[in-house]
Amino acid sequence: DERLKRSGGDAASTGVRGDLQRTAGVCLVIAGSFSSSIGLLLFKRSSLCEAQLPFHRKRFWHLGFLFLVVNATVIDLVAFSFTPLSLIAPFAGLTIVFTALLA
């Protein structure tokens, strides 16, 4: 296709399939930001409620680690494979917004 050659893109980044991938990537970035917010709030709850417990019994801390480090990282990596960084970068501040709304 002549339009594809002029744009310098490939077939996956143009048309309906490319739009669906970008939409999925943006949705995943939003989900990753929400997961990060939940993880941060669980860390805070752990520091308030479980300060006297030994590390291996801090349930909220472990859940916070799961949401913040494991969950959000995997979601973001998948989103980066679908969507260009120039489209994802503006959503970087959502974690702060979600944390403020949930706190």
LOSE-610111 format. One record per residue: residue number from 0; residue in three letters; chain; x, y, z of N, C-alpha, C in turn. Coordinates in pm, whole numbers, plus 32768, in hexadecimal, padded with zeros to 4 digits. Layout:
<vexses>
NUM, ALA, A, X, Y, Z, X, Y, Z, X, Y, Z
...
</vexses>
This chain:
<vexses>
0, ASP, A, 8054, 7F8A, 8000, 8000, 8000, 8000, 8059, 807D, 8000
1, GLU, A, 8039, 80DB, 7FA8, 808A, 8154, 7F9B, 8086, 81AB, 8018
2, ARG, A, 8012, 81B4, 8056, 8005, 8204, 80D1, 805E, 81CD, 8140
3, LEU, A, 8067, 814B, 8149, 80BA, 810B, 81AF, 814E, 8128, 8197
4, LYS, A, 8178, 8128, 8119, 8204, 8145, 80FA, 8227, 81D6, 811B
5, ARG, A, 81CB, 8232, 80FF, 81E5, 82BF, 811A, 81E9, 82DE, 81AF
6, SER, A, 8198, 8298, 81FE, 8194, 82B5, 828D, 820A, 8279, 82D6
7, GLY, A, 824E, 8219, 829A, 82C1, 81DB, 82DA, 829A, 8174, 8344
8, GLY, A, 821B, 8157, 8352, 81ED, 80F9, 83B8, 81E0, 806D, 8381
9, ASP, A, 81BA, 8013, 83D6, 81A0, 7F8A, 83AB, 810A, 7F71, 83B3
10, ALA, A, 80E1, 7EFE, 8386, 8052, 7EDF, 8380, 8014, 7ED9, 840B
11, ALA, A, 805F, 7EB0, 8470, 8028, 7EA4, 84F7, 800C, 7F2C, 8535
12, SER, A, 8052, 7F93, 850B, 803F, 8016, 854A, 7FDB, 806D, 8501
13, THR, A, 7FA3, 803D, 8495, 7F41, 808C, 844C, 7EBD, 8043, 844A
14, GLY, A, 7E53, 808C, 8438, 7DD0, 8051, 842B, 7D91, 802C, 84AF
15, VAL, A, 7D2C, 7FD6, 84A7, 7CDD, 7FB0, 851B, 7D30, 7F64, 8581
16, ARG, A, 7D85, 7F0B, 8553, 7DD6, 7EBC, 85AF, 7E33, 7F16, 8602
17, GLY, A, 7E6F, 7F78, 85C2, 7EC5, 7FD6, 8609, 7E78, 8029, 866D
18, ASP, A, 7DFE, 8053, 8647, 7DAA, 809F, 86A4, 7D85, 804D, 871D
19, LEU, A, 7D65, 7FCE, 8708, 7D43, 7F76, 8778, 7DBB, 7F5F, 87D4
20, GLN, A, 7E31, 7F52, 8799, 7EA8, 7F40, 87EB, 7EC6, 7FBC, 883D
21, ARG, A, 7EB9, 8030, 8801, 7ED1, 80AC, 884C, 7E6A, 80BD, 88BB
22, THR, A, 7DEC, 809E, 889E, 7D83, 80A8, 8904, 7D9D, 8046, 8976
23, ALA, A, 7DC3, 7FCC, 8953, 7DE4, 7F68, 89BB, 7E5B, 7F96, 8A0E
24, GLY, A, 7EC0, 7FD0, 89CD, 7F34, 8001, 8A15, 7F13, 8070, 8A76
25, VAL, A, 7EBF, 80CD, 8A4C, 7E97, 813B, 8AA4, 7E45, 8105, 8B19
26, CYS, A, 7DEB, 80A8, 8AFF, 7D9B, 806C, 8B6B, 7DF5, 8022, 8BCE
27, LEU, A, 7E5B, 7FDE, 8B9B, 7EB7, 7F98, 8BF4, 7F0A, 7FF9, 8C48
28, VAL, A, 7F32, 8069, 8C0E, 7F7C, 80CE, 8C5B, 7F25, 8104, 8CCC
29, ILE, A, 7EA7, 811E, 8CB0, 7E4B, 814D, 8D17, 7E3C, 80E4, 8D84
30, ALA, A, 7E2C, 8065, 8D5D, 7E22, 7FF9, 8DBF, 7EA2, 7FEC, 8E11
31, GLY, A, 7F16, 7FFC, 8DD2, 7F94, 7FF6, 8E1A, 7FA2, 8068, 8E7E
32, SER, A, 7F75, 80DE, 8E59, 7F79, 8150, 8EB6, 7F1D, 8138, 8F2D
33, PHE, A, 7EAA, 8100, 8F13, 7E4C, 80E0, 8F7F, 7E86, 8076, 8FDB
34, SER, A, 7EC8, 8012, 8FA2, 7F08, 7FA9, 8FF1, 7F78, 7FE4, 9047
35, SER, A, 7FC5, 803F, 9011, 802E, 8082, 905D, 7FF4, 80D0, 90D2
36, SER, A, 7F85, 8114, 90BB, 7F45, 8160, 9125, 7F16, 8105, 9196
37, ILE, A, 7EDB, 8096, 9173, 7EAE, 8036, 91D9, 7F26, 8003, 9227
38, GLY, A, 7F93, 7FE5, 91E3, 800B, 7FB5, 9226, 8043, 801C, 9288
39, LEU, A, 8047, 809B, 925F, 8079, 8104, 92B8, 8020, 8112, 9334
40, LEU, A, 7F9D, 810A, 931F, 7F42, 8116, 9391, 7F4D, 809E, 93EE
41, LEU, A, 7F67, 8027, 93B8, 7F7B, 7FB2, 940D, 7FFD, 7FBD, 945D
42, PHE, A, 8065, 7FF6, 9422, 80E1, 800F, 946C, 80C6, 806E, 94E1
43, LYS, A, 8079, 80D6, 94C7, 805A, 8137, 952F, 8009, 80F4, 959F
44, ARG, A, 7FA8, 80A5, 9578, 7F56, 805F, 95DC, 7FAD, 8001, 962F
45, SER, A, 800B, 7FBF, 95EF, 8064, 7F65, 9637, 80B7, 7FB1, 969D
46, SER, A, 80E8, 8026, 9677, 813A, 8073, 96D6, 80E8, 80A6, 974B
47, LEU, A, 8066, 80BA, 9737, 8011, 80EA, 97A3, 7FDD, 8078, 97FC
48, CYS, A, 7FBA, 8009, 97C0, 7F77, 7F9D, 9809, 7FD3, 7F29, 9831
49, GLU, A, 803D, 7F14, 97E7, 808E, 7E9D, 97FC, 811D, 7EBD, 9825
50, ALA, A, 8134, 7F30, 985D, 81BD, 7F5A, 9880, 81FD, 7EFE, 98E6
51, GLN, A, 81AF, 7EC7, 9941, 81E6, 7E74, 99AA, 81FA, 7DE2, 9980
52, LEU, A, 81C5, 7DBA, 9910, 81D0, 7D2F, 98E4, 8256, 7D13, 98A3
53, PRO, A, 8283, 7C96, 98AA, 82FC, 7C72, 985E, 82DE, 7C76, 97C8
54, PHE, A, 8347, 7C85, 9779, 8338, 7C9A, 96E8, 82E4, 7C2D, 96A4
55, HIS, A, 82F9, 7BB0, 96C9, 82B4, 7B43, 9684, 821D, 7B3F, 96A2
56, ARG, A, 81ED, 7B8D, 9704, 815F, 7B8E, 9726, 8119, 7C0E, 96F8
57, LYS, A, 815D, 7C62, 96AE, 8121, 7CDF, 967E, 80D7, 7CC6, 95FB
58, ARG, A, 8057, 7CA3, 9608, 8005, 7C83, 9593, 7FF5, 7CFA, 9534
59, PHE, A, 7FD9, 7D6F, 956D, 7FC3, 7DE5, 9519, 8042, 7E0C, 94CD
60, TRP, A, 80B5, 7DFB, 950C, 8133, 7E1B, 94C9, 8149, 7DBF, 9452
61, HIS, A, 812F, 7D3E, 9466, 8142, 7CDD, 93F9, 80DE, 7CF4, 9388
62, LEU, A, 8062, 7D13, 93AB, 8000, 7D33, 9343, 8027, 7DB3, 92F8
63, GLY, A, 8057, 7E16, 9340, 8085, 7E92, 9301, 80F7, 7E79, 92A1
64, PHE, A, 8155, 7E23, 92CA, 81C4, 7DFF, 9271, 8190, 7DBB, 91F3
65, LEU, A, 8130, 7D62, 9204, 80F5, 7D1C, 9191, 80B5, 7D7F, 9130
66, PHE, A, 8066, 7DDC, 9165, 8022, 7E3C, 910F, 8082, 7EA1, 90D1
67, LEU, A, 80E0, 7ED4, 9120, 8137, 7F3F, 90F0, 81A7, 7F0C, 9096
68, VAL, A, 81EC, 7EA6, 90C1, 8263, 7E7B, 9078, 8242, 7E12, 900F
69, VAL, A, 81FF, 7DA9, 9036, 81E7, 7D39, 8FD9, 817A, 7D5C, 8F75
70, ASN, A, 8104, 7D7B, 8FA9, 8090, 7D92, 8F53, 80A5, 7E08, 8EF4
71, ALA, A, 80C5, 7E7B, 8F2A, 80D2, 7EF4, 8ED9, 8144, 7EE8, 8E74
72, THR, A, 81B1, 7EA8, 8E9B, 8222, 7E99, 8E3F, 81FE, 7E41, 8DC8
73, VAL, A, 81BC, 7DD2, 8DE4, 8194, 7D78, 8D76, 8130, 7DBD, 8D1B
74, ILE, A, 80CF, 7E02, 8D55, 806B, 7E49, 8D04, 80AD, 7EB4, 8CAE
75, ASP, A, 8109, 7F00, 8CE7, 814E, 7F68, 8C9A, 81A4, 7F2E, 8C2A
76, LEU, A, 81E7, 7EC0, 8C44, 8238, 7E82, 8BDA, 81E2, 7E55, 8B65
77, VAL, A, 816F, 7E1D, 8B82, 8113, 7DF3, 8B17, 80DF, 7E6F, 8ACD
78, ALA, A, 80BE, 7ED8, 8B17, 808E, 7F53, 8AD7, 80F8, 7F91, 8A7D
79, PHE, A, 8177, 7F8D, 8AA7, 81E3, 7FC4, 8A55, 81F3, 7F76, 89D4
80, SER, A, 81D0, 7EF7, 89D4, 81DC, 7EA9, 8958, 816C, 7ECB, 88F5
81, PHE, A, 80FB, 7EFE, 8926, 808B, 7F20, 88D0, 808D, 7FB0, 889F
82, THR, A, 80BF, 800B, 88F0, 80AA, 8099, 88D9, 812F, 80E5, 88D8
83, PRO, A, 813E, 8146, 8881, 81B8, 8198, 8881, 81C5, 81E7, 8903
84, LEU, A, 823F, 81FC, 892D, 8259, 8244, 89A8, 8223, 82D2, 89A3
85, SER, A, 8222, 830E, 892E, 81EF, 8397, 8922, 815B, 83A0, 8944
86, LEU, A, 8112, 8334, 8936, 8085, 8331, 895A, 8071, 830E, 89ED
87, ILE, A, 80CD, 82C0, 8A25, 80C1, 8294, 8AB0, 80F3, 82FD, 8B13
88, ALA, A, 8159, 8348, 8AEF, 819A, 83A6, 8B4B, 813B, 8407, 8B90
89, PRO, A, 80D7, 843F, 8B4C, 807E, 849D, 8B91, 802E, 845F, 8C04
90, PHE, A, 8025, 83DB, 8C07, 7FD8, 8398, 8C70, 802C, 837B, 8CED
91, ALA, A, 80A8, 83AA, 8CF1, 8101, 838B, 8D61, 80CF, 83C5, 8DE5
92, GLY, A, 8089, 8431, 8DE3, 8058, 8470, 8E5E, 7FD9, 8434, 8E96
93, LEU, A, 7FA1, 83D2, 8E52, 7F24, 8397, 8E83, 7F32, 8352, 8F09
94, THR, A, 7FA6, 831C, 8F27, 7FBB, 82DA, 8FA8, 7FA4, 833C, 901A
95, ILE, A, 7FD5, 83B6, 900A, 7FC2, 841C, 9071, 7F2E, 843F, 907E
96, VAL, A, 7EEA, 844E, 900E, 7E5C, 8471, 9010, 7E0B, 8401, 9052
97, PHE, A, 7E23, 8385, 902B, 7DDB, 8314, 9065, 7DF7, 8307, 90FB
98, THR, A, 7E74, 831B, 9123, 7E96, 8311, 91B0, 7E4F, 837D, 9201
99, ALA, A, 7E49, 83F5, 91CB, 7E04, 8462, 9211, 7D6D, 8447, 921B
100, LEU, A, 7D34, 840D, 91B4, 7CA4, 83F0, 91B6, 7C83, 837C, 9216
101, LEU, A, 7CDB, 831A, 921D, 7CBF, 82A5, 9272, 7CE5, 82B8, 9304
102, ALA, A, 7D3D, 8315, 931F, 7D6E, 8327, 93AA, 7D04, 8361, 9405
</vexses>
